Amino acid sequence: MKKQAIGNTRLRASALSGEQAEKLACNYLQKRGLKLLERNFRTRRGEIDLIMQHKSCLVFIEVRFRQSADYGSAEESIGPIKCNRLKMAALAYLQQRYQSMDIESRFDAVAIGRGRRQSDYFAINWVQNILL
């Protein structure tokens, strides 16, 4: 399955912390039918911000937040090193929580940030299948 942008929502900008952005992303996804299983799963190999269930699929979610797009968008900040850490953390999660590795899963991202013109709004963009 290829990368697919699912949602793009705007909301009025104010001072927003990384933790608040993560809660905002979680609420956004729950309103779209995902069920929260775990938040901030940490291992030596990496961290997963949100682990949710979407129908029968286990979803590992990276939340990226940018106050400013001066140095690139939130989506652009997910590089190969971060992707590798996500994979390793997901493997650790599956080993700890499930007997079988035969579970449908995917990696999504929720990017929250201002546009390049520094508008008064934050955009929320949910992208499915960020790792192909």
Helices and strands as residue ranges (DSSP letters): E 4-12, H 18-30, E 35-42, E 47-54, E 57-66, G 75-77, H 80-97, E 105-114, E 121-128
